[in-house]
Amino acid sequence: MNADAKPAPKTPLETATFGAGCFWGVEHTFAKLKGVKETAVGYEGGTVDNPTYKDVCTDRTGHAEVVQIKFNPKEIAYEKLLETFWTVHDPTQVNSQGPDYGTQYRTVIFTHSPEQHKAAAKSRDALQNSAKYKTRRIATQIVPAETFWAAEEYHQKYLQKRGLDFCHF
């Protein structure tokens, strides 16, 4: 090995943030994808600093339950994350998913760059024009990322810690 050789620079991780109902199952699904390096569940898009689960469940903070993903774009494209997002929930539901109701369960994509915003809008529009959604309106919001507030530790990797492989979706 050449003494002057430098290790190849690491690819910087990118961030993606999705709200698709209860964050437990959403996190579990994304964490299984090759190229996803970290996941965390939390709250985003509201008006309260440092919200707790109890605060968010009042449906008065404006926060959505979200999963924040750190991914290697050389291993998984943002577009693949979007494909997964569309499949893990019903994007036509307004402020609900499955048995969960309230604005905290809304369908939302928080974008971290203009490129993500463009890709998210393009994928939403393609889905809206597909045969599956031709007669049903996609309700997913696409908005710039705000402050991500990590949820309490007991919510992190919730299904994994309990040996479960799925939630209610």
Sequence and secondary structure as in RCSB ss.txt:
>XXXX:A:sequence
MNADAKPAPKTPLETATFGAGCFWGVEHTFAKLKGVKETAVGYEGGTVDNPTYKDVCTDRTGHAEVVQIKFNPKE
IAYEKLLETFWTVHDPTQVNSQGPDYGTQYRTVIFTHSPEQHKAAAKSRDALQNSAKYKTRRIATQIVPAETFWA
AEEYHQKYLQKRGLDFCHF
>XXXX:A:secstr
  TT         EEEEEEESSHHHHHHHHHTSTTEEEEEEEEESSS SS  HHHHTTT S  EEEEEEEE TTT
S HHHHHHHHHHSS TT SSEETTEESGGG EEEEESSHHHHHHHHHHHHHHHTSGGGTTS    EEEE    EE
  GGGTTHHHHTT      
